[in-house]
Structures are given as C-alpha cells and as structure tokens.
Amino acid sequence: MQSVEAKFNRNSLLLALRRYSSAVSDMEQTILLPSLLRDVPSDEVWDSEAAEESCRCRDLYGNYLMLKAIRNTVESGLVPLDDPKTKNSTVLSKTLEPLLDTDPEALFRFHLKGLFSVMSELTKKTQNLTGKYMDIIGAAN
C-alpha cells in the first residue's frame, strides 16, 4: 500500500493542503493549553495592517486561532459570505481585474502558484508556532 505522500506528486496541490492540515493537527495535539499563548507577542511580520486587526495576529494565541480557522475553511471548502476578510479581498480583486482578460490557463497557473506559496507559508507558520509553544512550556523538541 502506498503512503499518502507517495500517491501524489510532491508538488501536488492536494499534498500541499494535506501537509498544512497535518501541521495544524500536530499543533492542536501539541498545544494542550492554548491560553498560554495569550499575550505572547508574535514575531511574525504580516503583510497588511488589516490582516493583523481582523485576525488578532498580534499574539501567538491569535495566530493559533487563525491557523485553525484556515484549516477548517480548507477542509470544508466553505467561505462565509459575510466574512470581513472577504471584504478585503474585494479591494484586491479590483486591482487584479486586468488579469481576467488574460488566457484562462495563464490565470489558473498564476493562482495555483500563489496558492502553493500561501499553503507553504502557512505550514511553516504552524510548525513555528508549535515549536514556540514547546519552548514556552520548556519541552525539548
């Protein structure tokens, strides 16, 4: 029987999504007291002030909640229509409108490359958060 990773090409979108989901599951199993992350400043640099305000990413607890919420969205495939984060994407979509007139395959590849990049970055952030929690509780990695 093949392993899940052997079943998919290592650059497969499904594998990238599974890696992220697995990293979040590991984070949840490791972080038994998420409240210990409250008020612990995050050294992560976020690209937008709006992102910081909307997801409370100023502390590790906010990061923890955000990473879990993203995993739930990835796994369910459902994005709430009244989500304030989707309002920020409206501004972004207006700046990307010229791309809509391009070749659909090129547009697909553009978005796929972006999705791979985001999923890889989220997986790293999840693993880093788990490591920081281990440091807080004084456990060896």
N, C-alpha and C positions, 0 to 999 in steps of 0.2 A: 504494500500500500504506500502510495506517495504521500510525502508530507505536504501540507498546505503550500508552503513556500516553493516546493519543487513543482507543484501543479501549475503555478502561474509563473510567467516570465518575471524576472526580478524587477523589471521596470513596469510591471502591470499596475494599473490603477487600483484594481481590487486588492492587490498585495499591499500597496501603499495605505489604503484605507484599513486593511486588517492590522498592519503594523501600528497604526495610530490607535485603533480600538484596543489592541493588545496592550499598548503602553499605558492607556488610560485604565484598563482593568488592573494592570500591575500597580499603578498608582493608587487606585482605590483599595486594593488588598494590602498595600504597604502602609498607607496613611490611615491609621485607625482612629486618630483624633485630629480631624481636620481643623478643629478650633485652635490648635497650637500654631496654625499658620496665620491666624488673625494678627494684624498689626506688624507682621514681619515684612519689611519693605522688599519689594521685588526689584531686582537689579536688571530686569528685562526692559529693553527700550522698545516702546510701542510706537508705531508709525504715525499715529494720529491721536490728538488730544480727545477727540470724540470717542475713540475706542476705549481710552482709559476711563472716561466718565461713564460710558454706557455699560462696561463690564466690571467696574471696580477693580481694575487690574493693578492698582497701586500697591496691593499687598499680595502675599502668596495665597491667601485664602480666596481672594477674588480670582486669581489665576486658576486655582483648583476648580472653582465653580464654573469658570468659563470653559476650561478644557473638558469637563464632564458634559456641559451643555452642548458643546460642539459635537462630541462623540454621539450623544443622543440624537442630534439632528442628522448626523451622517448615517446612523443605523436605522433611523425611522424614515428618513427621506422627506420629512415634513418640516416646512418652514412656516411659522405663523405669519399670517398676512399683516397683523398689527404689530409686529416686532419692530421696535425702534431702530434696531440695527439695519433693517432692510430699508429704512428711510435714508440712511447714509449711503446705501448702495445706489439709490436713485440719482444722487449727485454724480457718483462715479459712472453710472451708465450713460448719463448725458455727455460726459467727456469722451466716452468710448463709442458714441453714435457713429462717427465716421467709419469705424471698423465694420459696422453692419453692412456696408456696401461692398465689402471685400468678398473674396472667394470663401464659400462656406467651409471648405476643408482647411484653409489657412486660419480662419476664425476658430474652428474646432481645435486645431493644433495650438493656437495661442492660449486658449482657455485651458486646455489639457496641461500644457507646460506650467501655467500658473497654478493649477490645482495640485500638481505634483510638488511644486515648490512650497505651497502653503501646507500641505499634509506633512511633508518632511520637516518643516519648521515647527509645526505643532507637535509632532512626535518628539523632537529634540527638547522642546519646552516641557513636555510632560515628563520625560526622563530626567531633566534637570530639576524639576520641582520635586520629584520623588527622591532624588539624591539630597536635595536641601533639607527635606523632612528628616531623612536619615541622619544628617548632620545635627539637626536640632535636637533629636532625641538621643543622640550620642551613640547610634548603632554603626557598626562597621559595614561598609558596602560590600 
